[in-house]
């Protein structure tokens, strides 16, 4: 890359043109585009057709998943892939960091497999972990998201304490600014990666509107809203949400998932994910691995149906929250009148 020039623009002022002898300006979209060309062969090597491996990469964070009839077979397959990756690194002047390698065995049939199987690399042995962080989301070996819940809960303790310290009754932030802090700082950290761990009800989920991880994380939102509003501990949750103009967490998560799925559908990524899942199911079926594997690959979410279910869930959830806090006499009066949330 030669004969490149650039300028610096700031607050309506622009500098003179200057040469760029080397490198790419920080924040330039050209940098990740060029890295995709550089990294493409490595991802292709780790996703060879006919081999029981799948590669998922984000910039320089490369994850290789092997699947088979035993954890020992998977480790041997990963060793073969590592040798191929080292050959690629030697050709392209890249250096891997084995001290950052992590290994995890994913299965819910814990008594059928050796979950202590190690990955033995030249000069290093990788021990399997029970919890592992991938792009900000914590995975556990059973894919129950307990590790993610524990990590978020630990992080929220600090953030809730900080929110409490900035909203004192005599000198702290007023309600509007405190609500802004929660919506812009705390809630994004609370709901990060929802597309991976939250299953909207009505799209293959089971149980009530609030269940699983969403139910546990909703208690964090309730604590924050009490601080924001300066409310008593026994103030009903629905009242807190109404007074602070805050959407219930399960409904907010449904909206995040709906938007993410629509983005993937518009970009064509949804079809690629579905094709990848179908390819894995086909390979597993041909190898005779894990009867009923298709059931564990996850339900296909159709974005067009989400807004309808989301709206109906909102109405039903609002009705349930209101009626749950009514006296028997108030419920009887409600049954005689039409309900319009």
N, C-alpha and C positions, 0 to 999 in steps of 0.2 A: 504494500500500500504506500504509494508515493504521491508527491505533488498535491498534498492535502492542505487546505487552509480553513481557518475558522475565525469566528468573532465571539465576543462575550457581550451579552445584552443584559442590562440590569436597570430596573426602574426607569425605563424610557431612554436610557443611554446605551450606546453601542460602541465597542472599542474598534480600533483599527484591525484590519485583517492581519493575521499572523500565521506562520507555518506550523504544521504539526509533524515533526520529524519521526515520531514513533508513538505507538500506543493508540488507544481510542479514548475519547473523553468520557469521564465518569457519567453514567446514566444514559449513555448513547444506546439506542435500540439495536445498533449494529453489533454490539458486543455479544449479546445472547444469541443472535442469529448466526454469527460466525461460529460460536461454540457448538451450536447444533450440528453444523457440518463437521466439525472436528470430532464430536462425540458419537456421531451416527453409527459409525462402524462398530464401536464398542457395544452399543445397544443391540445391534444386529447380531453380533457374535453371541451375546447372551440370550438370544431368542431364536435359536436355530430351529427350523422346522424339523419335526421328527424326534426332537429331544424333549424330555420332560422338564423343561425350564421355561420360565417367563421372566422378562426383564422390565422393570419400571424405573424410569430415570427422570429426574428433574435437575437440569443443569449438571452439576458435578456430583449430585447425590444419586448413586446407582444402586438399585436393590434387585437382587436375583433370587427368584423363588423356584425351588425344585420340588417336585411332587412325585411320589412313588409308593411302593408297598411297604416301605420301612424307612425309618429315619437314617439308618446306615446307608441305604441306597441313595437317599437324598444327599447325604454328606459326600459320598463318592462322586455324585454328579456335580456338586458344587466345586469339588476339587478339580475336576476336568475343566469346568468353566473358568476357574481361577487361572489355570495354566494358559488357556486361550487368551484370557485378558492380559496376562503378563507378556505374551507375545505381541499383542497389540501395543502395549505400553512401550516395549522396546523399539518398535518401529516408529512411534510417534513422539518419543522423548518424554513420555509421561512417567510419573512416579506415584505408586499407590502408598497408602498409609495403613499397613496391616494392624497397627495398634488401635485403629478406629473401626475395625471389622466387628460386626455383631452377628450372632447366630440365634435363631429362634425356631422351635418346632411348633407348628400350628396343628392342633388336633383337639377334638373333644372326647375322643376315645382314649383316655389317658392310660388305661390299663392294657392296651393292646400294642403299644409302641414304647420303645426305649427313648424316653425324653431326655436322657443324659448323654446321648450320642454326640461325640465331639467332631469338629471339623479340623483335621490335622493337615496343616500347611507346612511347607518347608521352613523349619526354624520357629514355628509358632503353632500353638493349639488353641482353637477358639472354643470356649465353653458356651453352652446354650444359656440363654437368659429367659426369665419369666416375663419381663416387661421391657419394651424397646420403643424408642421414640423415632418416628418416621415423619419428617416434614411437619413437626409440631404436634402430631397426634400420637398418643401413647397406645401401643398395641400390647395385648397380653396373649399368651399362647392358646387360650381358648376363645379368643375374639369375643369376650363378654364385656370389654371396655372398662373393667374394674381399674386397670392401671391408669386409664385416662381420667376416670372419675377421681381417683386418689390424687393425681397430679394437679388437676384443676382445683380440687378442694384445698390443697395446700397453698396454691397460688392465691386463691380467693381470700384466705385468711388475712394475708397482707393487704390486699386491695380493699377489703371491707374495713379493716382497721384504719387505713389511710382516709377512706371516705368519711368515717366517723370523726376523725380528727379535723377535717376541713369543714364540717357542718355543725359546729357548736352553736347552741341556741343564742348566745349573746354576741358572737363576733364571726361566726362561720358564714358559709355561702348561703344565699337564699334558695328557696325551693327550685326555681327555674335553673339556676346555674348548677345546683347539686344534681338535678335530673340530667342535665347535659353531661356532667362528668360520668354518671352511670351509663348513659346511652352510648357515649363515645369512647370510653376507656374500659369500663368493667364488663359490660355486656358483650362486646366483641371478643374479649378474652374468654368469657364464659361459654360462648357458642362457637368458638373456633373449630373448624372441621366438621360441622354438623352434617354435611353431605355424606360423611363417612360413617358416623355413629348414630344418627337419628333416623328412625323409620316413621314417616308420617302415617297416622292411623287411617285405615281405609285403603291403604296401598300394600296390603300384605301384613300389616301389623296386627297385634292382638292386644286385648285388654282395654282399659279405659283410655280416655284422651291423654291423661298424664300417666306415664308408666316408665319404668326402667330409669335410664340415665336422665331423661327430661324431668322426671319427678324429683330425683335427688338434687339436680341443679336448680330446680324451681325454689328450693328453700334458700339458696343463696340470693336469688333475686328478691324474695320476700324480705330477707334481712336488710338488703340495700334500700328497698323502698321504704322501710320503716325509718331508716336513718335519713333518707332524703326528705320524707314528709314530716319527720319529727313525731311520728305516731306512737301510740301505746303498743305494748307487746301483744295485747289481745285484740287489736284492731283486725277485722276480717281482711283476708287477702284481696277479695274482690273490691273492697272499699279502697285499699291502698292502690290497686291498679287503676281504679277510676279516678281517684284524686290526683294521681301523678301522670295520668294519660299514658300509661304503659301497657303494652299488649302482654297478655299472659305468655309465659316463656314457651310453653308447648306450641302455641299458635305462632309465635315469632320463629321458632325453629322450623315449623312447617313451611312458613313463608320463605325462609332461607333455602330450604331444600328445593322448593318449587322453582325459585329463581335460578338456582344452580343447575337444575335439570334442564330448564328451558335454555340456559346458555349453552349447555353441552349439546342439546338437540340442534340449536341453531348453528353451532360450529361443526357439527358432524361427529363430535367426540362420543356422543351417546351410542352411535352405531358402531364405532370402533370398540367401545367397551363391551357391547353386547356380542360382537363378533369374537373378541378375545375370550369371553366367558364360554361361548359356544365351542370354540376350538379346544379349550381346556376340558370341557365336559366330554367332547368326542375322544380326546386322548385318554382320559381316565376310563371311559367306557371300553375302549379297545384294549387297554392294559388290565382291565378287570379290577380296578381300584375303587374302593369305597362305594359300595352299593348305595344308590340314592344320592349321588354326588350333586346332581342338578339342584336338588332342594337346598343345598348349602351354598350355592353360588349367589343367592340373593334374588329377590323378585325384581322384575323389570318394571320400573316406574314410568308410567305414561304421563308426560307433563300436561297434556290437554285435559286430563281428568282431575289434576290437582286443584285448580282454582275452585271447582264446584265442591269437592270434598272439603276444602279448606274453609269455604264460606259456611257450609252446613255445620262443620265442627265448631266454628266460632259461635253460631247461633245456639247450638245444643249445649256447648260448654258454658256460655253465658247464662243460659236458663238454669242449668244445674247448679252453678255457683250461687245464683240469686236465691233459688228455692231452698238450697241447703242451709241458708242462714235465716230462713223465715220460721215463724212460729206455726204450729198446726192451724191456727185460725187464719193466718195470712195465706197459707197454702190453699185452704179451702176457698178463700175469696179469689185467689188466682185462678183456680180451676173453673170458676164461673165466668171469668173474663177472658178475653183474647189476649195472647201474649205477643208483644211486638218489641223485640229487644232494641 
